[in-house]
Amino acid sequence: MFSAFAGVAQARDSLGLYGDWGAFRDPLVPRCYAIAMAAPSALHRDYQPYAAIGTWPKRSARNQVHFRLSRKMADGAPMVLRIGSERIELTGGGGDAWPKDDSDNAAIVAAMRSATRMTIYSRDSSGRRFSNTWQLAGAASAMDAAAIGCAQLR
């Protein structure tokens, strides 16, 4: 699984690996992020799906959630994240999704700390339903490591 991080982490500092999650710092931007690939699937994929929670200290942006989904989504297709007992509608397009607002962003980050997995459901550009799932063991530690790693980049 972590060999998949090699391309993402080139020219970046590794801050640690925690379960399926990695934490990295990119001092050139500067930014720090926790990232994980979605669970493997034998189904068709247009993209390699991942979830990332990023911090950009010079922009005062912290814990910003972003998802790269496995397929190009249909225009206007609803995207729903199920995490623990919560269901949160996302926004985005193409193969990308993110929370609609800061409140949803904060709710996702908080839920990631206690849930065991999260899954996004949507429809692809051919109208087929699909989902991507991430295991959350290690996510809290990776997010914390990224936040601490960026504290030095202010």
TIRO-2110 file (N, C-alpha, C; in Angstrom, 1 decimal):
// TIRO-2110
0.8, -1.2, 0.0, N, 1, A
0.0, 0.0, 0.0, CA, 1, A
0.9, 1.2, 0.0, C, 1, A
1.9, 1.3, 0.8, N, 2, A
2.7, 2.5, 1.0, CA, 2, A
3.6, 2.8, -0.2, C, 2, A
3.8, 1.8, -1.1, N, 3, A
4.6, 2.1, -2.3, CA, 3, A
3.8, 3.0, -3.2, C, 3, A
2.5, 3.1, -3.0, N, 4, A
1.7, 4.0, -3.8, CA, 4, A
1.9, 5.4, -3.4, C, 4, A
2.4, 5.6, -2.1, N, 5, A
2.7, 7.0, -1.7, CA, 5, A
4.0, 7.5, -2.3, C, 5, A
4.8, 6.7, -2.9, N, 6, A
6.1, 7.1, -3.4, CA, 6, A
6.0, 8.3, -4.3, C, 6, A
5.1, 8.2, -5.3, N, 7, A
5.0, 9.3, -6.2, CA, 7, A
4.5, 10.6, -5.6, C, 7, A
3.5, 10.4, -4.7, N, 8, A
3.0, 11.6, -4.0, CA, 8, A
4.0, 12.2, -3.1, C, 8, A
4.9, 11.4, -2.5, N, 9, A
5.8, 11.9, -1.5, CA, 9, A
7.2, 12.3, -2.0, C, 9, A
7.4, 12.3, -3.3, N, 10, A
8.7, 12.7, -3.8, CA, 10, A
9.0, 14.1, -3.5, C, 10, A
10.2, 14.4, -3.0, N, 11, A
10.7, 15.7, -2.7, CA, 11, A
9.9, 16.3, -1.5, C, 11, A
9.3, 15.4, -0.7, N, 12, A
8.6, 15.8, 0.5, CA, 12, A
9.2, 15.0, 1.7, C, 12, A
9.0, 15.5, 2.9, N, 13, A
9.4, 14.9, 4.1, CA, 13, A
8.3, 14.0, 4.6, C, 13, A
8.7, 12.7, 4.9, N, 14, A
7.8, 11.8, 5.5, CA, 14, A
7.7, 12.1, 7.0, C, 14, A
6.5, 12.3, 7.5, N, 15, A
6.3, 12.5, 8.9, CA, 15, A
5.8, 11.3, 9.7, C, 15, A
5.6, 10.2, 9.0, N, 16, A
5.2, 9.0, 9.6, CA, 16, A
4.2, 8.2, 8.8, C, 16, A
4.1, 6.9, 9.1, N, 17, A
3.1, 6.1, 8.5, CA, 17, A
2.3, 5.5, 9.7, C, 17, A
1.0, 5.5, 9.6, N, 18, A
0.0, 5.2, 10.6, CA, 18, A
-1.1, 4.3, 10.0, C, 18, A
-1.0, 3.0, 10.2, N, 19, A
-2.0, 2.2, 9.5, CA, 19, A
-2.0, 2.4, 8.0, C, 19, A
-3.1, 2.6, 7.4, N, 20, A
-3.2, 2.9, 6.0, CA, 20, A
-2.8, 4.3, 5.6, C, 20, A
-2.5, 5.1, 6.6, N, 21, A
-2.4, 6.6, 6.4, CA, 21, A
-0.9, 7.0, 6.5, C, 21, A
-0.5, 8.0, 5.7, N, 22, A
0.8, 8.6, 5.8, CA, 22, A
0.7, 10.1, 6.0, C, 22, A
1.7, 10.6, 6.7, N, 23, A
1.7, 12.1, 6.9, CA, 23, A
3.0, 12.6, 6.2, C, 23, A
2.8, 13.7, 5.5, N, 24, A
3.9, 14.3, 4.8, CA, 24, A
4.0, 15.8, 4.9, C, 24, A
5.2, 16.4, 4.7, N, 25, A
5.4, 17.8, 4.8, CA, 25, A
6.1, 18.2, 3.5, C, 25, A
5.6, 19.3, 2.8, N, 26, A
6.2, 19.8, 1.6, CA, 26, A
6.6, 21.2, 2.0, C, 26, A
7.9, 21.4, 2.4, N, 27, A
8.3, 22.8, 2.8, CA, 27, A
8.4, 23.8, 1.7, C, 27, A
8.4, 23.3, 0.4, N, 28, A
8.5, 24.3, -0.7, CA, 28, A
7.2, 25.0, -0.9, C, 28, A
6.0, 24.4, -0.6, N, 29, A
4.7, 25.1, -0.8, CA, 29, A
4.5, 26.2, 0.2, C, 29, A
4.6, 26.1, 1.5, N, 30, A
4.6, 25.0, 2.4, CA, 30, A
3.2, 24.4, 2.7, C, 30, A
3.2, 23.1, 2.9, N, 31, A
2.0, 22.4, 3.3, CA, 31, A
2.3, 21.1, 4.0, C, 31, A
1.3, 20.6, 4.7, N, 32, A
1.4, 19.3, 5.3, CA, 32, A
0.1, 18.5, 5.1, C, 32, A
0.2, 17.2, 5.0, N, 33, A
-1.1, 16.5, 4.7, CA, 33, A
-1.0, 15.1, 5.2, C, 33, A
-2.2, 14.6, 5.6, N, 34, A
-2.4, 13.2, 5.8, CA, 34, A
-3.1, 12.6, 4.6, C, 34, A
-2.7, 11.4, 4.2, N, 35, A
-3.2, 10.8, 2.9, CA, 35, A
-3.3, 9.3, 3.0, C, 35, A
-4.3, 8.8, 2.4, N, 36, A
-4.5, 7.3, 2.3, CA, 36, A
-5.1, 7.0, 0.9, C, 36, A
-4.8, 5.8, 0.4, N, 37, A
-5.4, 5.3, -0.8, CA, 37, A
-6.7, 4.6, -0.4, C, 37, A
-7.7, 4.6, -1.3, N, 38, A
-8.9, 3.9, -1.0, CA, 38, A
-8.6, 2.4, -1.0, C, 38, A
-9.5, 1.6, -0.4, N, 39, A
-9.4, 0.2, -0.4, CA, 39, A
-9.3, -0.3, -1.9, C, 39, A
-8.5, -1.4, -2.1, N, 40, A
-8.4, -1.9, -3.4, CA, 40, A
-9.7, -2.4, -4.0, C, 40, A
-9.8, -2.4, -5.3, N, 41, A
-11.0, -2.9, -5.9, CA, 41, A
-10.6, -3.5, -7.3, C, 41, A
-11.4, -4.5, -7.7, N, 42, A
-11.2, -5.2, -9.0, CA, 42, A
-12.0, -4.5, -10.1, C, 42, A
-12.9, -3.5, -9.6, N, 43, A
-13.7, -2.8, -10.6, CA, 43, A
-12.9, -1.7, -11.3, C, 43, A
-13.5, -1.3, -12.5, N, 44, A
-12.9, -0.3, -13.3, CA, 44, A
-12.6, 1.0, -12.5, C, 44, A
-11.4, 1.6, -12.8, N, 45, A
-11.1, 2.8, -12.2, CA, 45, A
-10.5, 3.8, -13.2, C, 45, A
-11.0, 5.0, -13.2, N, 46, A
-10.4, 6.0, -14.1, CA, 46, A
-9.2, 6.7, -13.4, C, 46, A
-9.2, 6.7, -12.1, N, 47, A
-8.1, 7.4, -11.3, CA, 47, A
-7.8, 6.5, -10.1, C, 47, A
-6.6, 6.8, -9.5, N, 48, A
-6.3, 6.1, -8.3, CA, 48, A
-6.9, 6.9, -7.1, C, 48, A
-7.9, 6.4, -6.4, N, 49, A
-8.6, 7.2, -5.4, CA, 49, A
-7.8, 7.3, -4.1, C, 49, A
-7.9, 8.5, -3.6, N, 50, A
-7.2, 8.8, -2.3, CA, 50, A
-8.0, 9.8, -1.5, C, 50, A
-7.8, 9.9, -0.2, N, 51, A
-8.3, 10.9, 0.6, CA, 51, A
-7.2, 11.7, 1.2, C, 51, A
-7.3, 13.0, 1.3, N, 52, A
-6.2, 13.8, 1.8, CA, 52, A
-6.8, 14.9, 2.7, C, 52, A
-6.1, 15.2, 3.8, N, 53, A
-6.4, 16.2, 4.7, CA, 53, A
-5.2, 17.1, 4.8, C, 53, A
-5.3, 18.3, 4.2, N, 54, A
-4.2, 19.2, 4.1, CA, 54, A
-4.2, 20.5, 5.0, C, 54, A
-3.0, 20.9, 5.3, N, 55, A
-2.8, 22.2, 6.0, CA, 55, A
-1.8, 23.1, 5.3, C, 55, A
-2.2, 24.3, 5.0, N, 56, A
-1.4, 25.3, 4.4, CA, 56, A
-1.2, 26.5, 5.4, C, 56, A
-0.1, 26.5, 6.2, N, 57, A
0.0, 27.5, 7.3, CA, 57, A
0.0, 28.9, 6.8, C, 57, A
0.6, 29.2, 5.6, N, 58, A
0.7, 30.6, 5.2, CA, 58, A
-0.7, 31.1, 4.7, C, 58, A
-1.6, 30.2, 4.4, N, 59, A
-2.9, 30.6, 4.0, CA, 59, A
-3.9, 30.5, 5.1, C, 59, A
-3.4, 30.1, 6.3, N, 60, A
-4.3, 29.9, 7.5, CA, 60, A
-5.4, 28.8, 7.2, C, 60, A
-5.1, 27.9, 6.4, N, 61, A
-6.0, 26.8, 6.0, CA, 61, A
-5.5, 25.5, 6.7, C, 61, A
-6.4, 25.0, 7.5, N, 62, A
-6.1, 23.8, 8.3, CA, 62, A
-7.1, 22.7, 8.1, C, 62, A
-6.6, 21.5, 8.1, N, 63, A
-7.5, 20.3, 8.0, CA, 63, A
-8.5, 20.4, 6.9, C, 63, A
-8.1, 20.7, 5.7, N, 64, A
-9.0, 20.8, 4.5, CA, 64, A
-9.1, 19.4, 3.8, C, 64, A
-10.3, 18.9, 3.7, N, 65, A
-10.5, 17.5, 3.2, CA, 65, A
-10.7, 17.6, 1.7, C, 65, A
-10.1, 16.6, 1.0, N, 66, A
-10.2, 16.5, -0.4, CA, 66, A
-10.2, 15.0, -0.7, C, 66, A
-11.0, 14.6, -1.7, N, 67, A
-11.1, 13.2, -2.1, CA, 67, A
-10.9, 13.2, -3.6, C, 67, A
-10.0, 12.2, -4.1, N, 68, A
-9.9, 11.9, -5.5, CA, 68, A
-10.7, 10.6, -5.6, C, 68, A
-11.7, 10.5, -6.4, N, 69, A
-12.5, 9.3, -6.5, CA, 69, A
-12.0, 8.5, -7.7, C, 69, A
-12.5, 7.2, -7.7, N, 70, A
-11.9, 6.3, -8.7, CA, 70, A
-12.5, 6.4, -10.1, C, 70, A
-13.6, 7.2, -10.2, N, 71, A
-14.2, 7.4, -11.5, CA, 71, A
-14.5, 8.8, -11.8, C, 71, A
-14.6, 9.2, -13.1, N, 72, A
-15.1, 10.5, -13.5, CA, 72, A
-16.6, 10.5, -13.2, C, 72, A
-17.1, 11.4, -12.4, N, 73, A
-18.5, 11.5, -12.1, CA, 73, A
-19.3, 12.1, -13.2, C, 73, A
-20.6, 11.7, -13.2, N, 74, A
-21.6, 12.3, -14.1, CA, 74, A
-21.8, 13.7, -13.6, C, 74, A
-22.0, 14.6, -14.6, N, 75, A
-22.3, 16.0, -14.2, CA, 75, A
-23.5, 16.1, -13.3, C, 75, A
-23.4, 16.8, -12.2, N, 76, A
-24.5, 16.9, -11.3, CA, 76, A
-24.8, 15.7, -10.4, C, 76, A
-24.0, 14.7, -10.5, N, 77, A
-24.3, 13.4, -9.7, CA, 77, A
-24.1, 13.7, -8.2, C, 77, A
-25.0, 13.3, -7.4, N, 78, A
-24.8, 13.5, -6.0, CA, 78, A
-23.7, 12.7, -5.5, C, 78, A
-22.9, 13.2, -4.5, N, 79, A
-21.8, 12.5, -3.9, CA, 79, A
-22.1, 12.5, -2.4, C, 79, A
-22.2, 11.3, -1.8, N, 80, A
-22.6, 11.3, -0.4, CA, 80, A
-21.5, 10.5, 0.3, C, 80, A
-21.0, 11.1, 1.4, N, 81, A
-20.0, 10.5, 2.3, CA, 81, A
-20.7, 9.9, 3.5, C, 81, A
-20.5, 8.6, 3.7, N, 82, A
-21.0, 8.0, 4.9, CA, 82, A
-19.8, 7.7, 5.8, C, 82, A
-19.9, 8.3, 7.0, N, 83, A
-18.8, 8.1, 8.0, CA, 83, A
-19.4, 8.0, 9.3, C, 83, A
-19.2, 6.8, 9.9, N, 84, A
-19.9, 6.5, 11.2, CA, 84, A
-21.4, 6.6, 11.0, C, 84, A
-22.1, 7.3, 11.8, N, 85, A
-23.6, 7.5, 11.6, CA, 85, A
-23.9, 8.7, 10.8, C, 85, A
-22.9, 9.4, 10.3, N, 86, A
-23.2, 10.6, 9.5, CA, 86, A
-23.2, 10.4, 8.0, C, 86, A
-24.1, 11.1, 7.4, N, 87, A
-24.1, 11.2, 5.9, CA, 87, A
-24.0, 12.6, 5.5, C, 87, A
-22.9, 12.9, 4.7, N, 88, A
-22.6, 14.3, 4.4, CA, 88, A
-22.6, 14.4, 2.8, C, 88, A
-23.3, 15.3, 2.3, N, 89, A
-23.3, 15.6, 0.8, CA, 89, A
-22.0, 16.3, 0.5, C, 89, A
-21.3, 15.9, -0.5, N, 90, A
-20.1, 16.6, -1.0, CA, 90, A
-20.4, 17.4, -2.3, C, 90, A
-19.4, 18.2, -2.6, N, 91, A
-19.5, 18.9, -3.9, CA, 91, A
-18.2, 18.5, -4.7, C, 91, A
-18.2, 18.9, -6.0, N, 92, A
-17.0, 18.6, -6.8, CA, 92, A
-17.4, 18.4, -8.2, C, 92, A
-16.5, 17.7, -8.9, N, 93, A
-16.7, 17.4, -10.3, CA, 93, A
-15.5, 16.6, -10.8, C, 93, A
-15.7, 16.1, -12.0, N, 94, A
-14.7, 15.2, -12.6, CA, 94, A
-14.4, 14.0, -11.7, C, 94, A
-13.3, 13.9, -11.1, N, 95, A
-13.0, 12.9, -10.2, CA, 95, A
-12.7, 13.4, -8.8, C, 95, A
-13.0, 14.6, -8.5, N, 96, A
-12.7, 15.3, -7.2, CA, 96, A
-13.9, 15.6, -6.4, C, 96, A
-13.8, 15.5, -5.1, N, 97, A
-14.9, 15.8, -4.2, CA, 97, A
-14.3, 16.4, -2.9, C, 97, A
-15.1, 17.3, -2.3, N, 98, A
-14.7, 18.0, -1.1, CA, 98, A
-16.0, 18.4, -0.4, C, 98, A
-15.9, 18.8, 0.9, N, 99, A
-17.0, 19.3, 1.7, CA, 99, A
-17.6, 20.5, 1.0, C, 99, A
-18.9, 20.8, 1.2, N, 100, A
-19.6, 21.9, 0.7, CA, 100, A
-19.2, 23.2, 1.5, C, 100, A
-18.9, 23.1, 2.8, N, 101, A
-18.5, 24.3, 3.5, CA, 101, A
-17.7, 23.9, 4.7, C, 101, A
-17.2, 24.9, 5.5, N, 102, A
-16.3, 24.7, 6.6, CA, 102, A
-17.0, 23.8, 7.7, C, 102, A
-18.3, 23.9, 7.9, N, 103, A
-19.0, 23.1, 8.9, CA, 103, A
-18.9, 21.6, 8.5, C, 103, A
-19.2, 21.3, 7.3, N, 104, A
-19.1, 19.9, 6.8, CA, 104, A
-17.6, 19.4, 6.9, C, 104, A
-16.7, 20.3, 6.5, N, 105, A
-15.3, 19.9, 6.6, CA, 105, A
-14.9, 19.5, 8.0, C, 105, A
-15.3, 20.4, 9.0, N, 106, A
-15.0, 20.1, 10.4, CA, 106, A
-15.7, 18.8, 10.9, C, 106, A
-16.9, 18.6, 10.4, N, 107, A
-17.7, 17.4, 10.8, CA, 107, A
-17.0, 16.1, 10.3, C, 107, A
-16.5, 16.2, 9.1, N, 108, A
-15.7, 15.0, 8.5, CA, 108, A
-14.5, 14.7, 9.3, C, 108, A
-13.7, 15.8, 9.6, N, 109, A
-12.4, 15.6, 10.3, CA, 109, A
-12.7, 15.0, 11.7, C, 109, A
-13.7, 15.5, 12.4, N, 110, A
-14.1, 15.0, 13.7, CA, 110, A
-14.6, 13.6, 13.6, C, 110, A
-15.4, 13.2, 12.7, N, 111, A
-15.9, 11.9, 12.5, CA, 111, A
-14.8, 10.9, 12.2, C, 111, A
-13.8, 11.4, 11.4, N, 112, A
-12.7, 10.5, 11.1, CA, 112, A
-11.9, 10.0, 12.3, C, 112, A
-11.9, 10.8, 13.3, N, 113, A
-11.2, 10.5, 14.6, CA, 113, A
-11.8, 9.3, 15.3, C, 113, A
-13.1, 9.0, 15.1, N, 114, A
-13.8, 7.9, 15.9, CA, 114, A
-14.4, 6.8, 15.0, C, 114, A
-14.6, 7.1, 13.7, N, 115, A
-15.2, 6.0, 12.9, CA, 115, A
-14.1, 5.0, 12.4, C, 115, A
-14.5, 3.9, 12.0, N, 116, A
-13.6, 2.9, 11.5, CA, 116, A
-13.3, 2.9, 10.0, C, 116, A
-14.3, 3.5, 9.3, N, 117, A
-14.1, 3.6, 7.8, CA, 117, A
-15.1, 4.7, 7.3, C, 117, A
-14.8, 5.1, 6.1, N, 118, A
-15.7, 6.1, 5.4, CA, 118, A
-15.8, 5.6, 4.0, C, 118, A
-17.0, 5.9, 3.4, N, 119, A
-17.3, 5.5, 2.0, CA, 119, A
-18.0, 6.6, 1.3, C, 119, A
-17.6, 6.9, 0.1, N, 120, A
-18.3, 7.9, -0.8, CA, 120, A
-19.1, 7.1, -1.9, C, 120, A
-20.3, 7.5, -2.1, N, 121, A
-21.2, 6.9, -3.1, CA, 121, A
-21.5, 7.9, -4.1, C, 121, A
-21.5, 7.6, -5.4, N, 122, A
-21.9, 8.5, -6.5, CA, 122, A
-22.2, 7.7, -7.7, C, 122, A
-22.4, 8.4, -8.8, N, 123, A
-22.6, 7.8, -10.2, CA, 123, A
-21.5, 8.3, -11.1, C, 123, A
-21.0, 7.4, -11.9, N, 124, A
-19.9, 7.8, -12.9, CA, 124, A
-20.5, 8.4, -14.1, C, 124, A
-19.7, 8.8, -15.0, N, 125, A
-20.1, 9.5, -16.2, CA, 125, A
-20.9, 8.6, -17.2, C, 125, A
-20.9, 7.3, -16.9, N, 126, A
-21.8, 6.4, -17.7, CA, 126, A
-23.1, 6.1, -16.9, C, 126, A
-23.3, 6.7, -15.8, N, 127, A
-24.5, 6.5, -15.0, CA, 127, A
-24.5, 5.4, -14.0, C, 127, A
-23.3, 4.7, -14.0, N, 128, A
-23.2, 3.5, -13.1, CA, 128, A
-22.9, 4.0, -11.6, C, 128, A
-23.5, 3.3, -10.7, N, 129, A
-23.2, 3.6, -9.3, CA, 129, A
-21.8, 3.0, -8.9, C, 129, A
-21.1, 3.8, -8.1, N, 130, A
-19.8, 3.3, -7.6, CA, 130, A
-19.6, 3.8, -6.2, C, 130, A
-18.6, 3.2, -5.5, N, 131, A
-18.3, 3.7, -4.2, CA, 131, A
-16.8, 3.5, -4.0, C, 131, A
-16.2, 4.4, -3.1, N, 132, A
-14.8, 4.2, -2.7, CA, 132, A
-14.8, 4.2, -1.2, C, 132, A
-14.0, 3.3, -0.6, N, 133, A
-14.0, 3.2, 0.9, CA, 133, A
-12.6, 3.3, 1.4, C, 133, A
-12.4, 4.0, 2.5, N, 134, A
-11.1, 4.2, 3.2, CA, 134, A
-11.3, 3.7, 4.6, C, 134, A
-10.3, 2.9, 5.0, N, 135, A
-10.2, 2.5, 6.4, CA, 135, A
-9.6, 3.6, 7.2, C, 135, A
-10.0, 3.8, 8.4, N, 136, A
-9.6, 5.0, 9.2, CA, 136, A
-8.6, 4.7, 10.3, C, 136, A
-8.2, 3.5, 10.5, N, 137, A
-7.2, 3.2, 11.5, CA, 137, A
-5.9, 4.0, 11.2, C, 137, A
-5.5, 4.8, 12.1, N, 138, A
-4.3, 5.6, 11.8, CA, 138, A
-4.5, 7.0, 11.3, C, 138, A
-5.8, 7.3, 10.9, N, 139, A
-6.1, 8.6, 10.3, CA, 139, A
-5.9, 9.7, 11.3, C, 139, A
-6.3, 9.6, 12.5, N, 140, A
-6.2, 10.6, 13.5, CA, 140, A
-4.7, 10.9, 13.8, C, 140, A
-3.9, 9.9, 13.9, N, 141, A
-2.5, 10.1, 14.1, CA, 141, A
-1.8, 10.7, 13.0, C, 141, A
-2.2, 10.4, 11.7, N, 142, A
-1.6, 11.0, 10.6, CA, 142, A
-2.0, 12.5, 10.5, C, 142, A
-3.3, 12.8, 10.8, N, 143, A
-3.7, 14.2, 10.8, CA, 143, A
-2.9, 15.0, 11.8, C, 143, A
-2.8, 14.4, 13.0, N, 144, A
-2.0, 15.1, 14.1, CA, 144, A
-0.6, 15.3, 13.7, C, 144, A
0.1, 14.3, 13.1, N, 145, A
1.5, 14.4, 12.6, CA, 145, A
1.6, 15.5, 11.6, C, 145, A
0.6, 15.6, 10.7, N, 146, A
0.7, 16.7, 9.7, CA, 146, A
0.5, 18.1, 10.3, C, 146, A
-0.4, 18.2, 11.2, N, 147, A
-0.6, 19.5, 11.9, CA, 147, A
0.7, 19.9, 12.7, C, 147, A
1.3, 19.0, 13.4, N, 148, A
2.5, 19.3, 14.1, CA, 148, A
3.7, 19.6, 13.1, C, 148, A
3.7, 18.9, 12.0, N, 149, A
4.8, 19.1, 11.0, CA, 149, A
4.7, 20.5, 10.4, C, 149, A
3.5, 21.0, 10.3, N, 150, A
3.3, 22.3, 9.7, CA, 150, A
3.5, 23.4, 10.7, C, 150, A
3.4, 23.1, 12.0, N, 151, A
3.6, 24.1, 13.0, CA, 151, A
5.0, 24.8, 12.9, C, 151, A
5.9, 24.1, 12.3, N, 152, A
7.3, 24.6, 12.1, CA, 152, A
7.4, 25.5, 10.8, C, 152, A
6.4, 25.4, 10.0, N, 153, A
6.5, 26.1, 8.7, CA, 153, A
5.8, 27.5, 8.7, C, 153, A
5.3, 27.9, 9.7, N, 154, A
4.6, 29.2, 9.8, CA, 154, A
5.6, 30.3, 9.5, C, 154, A
END
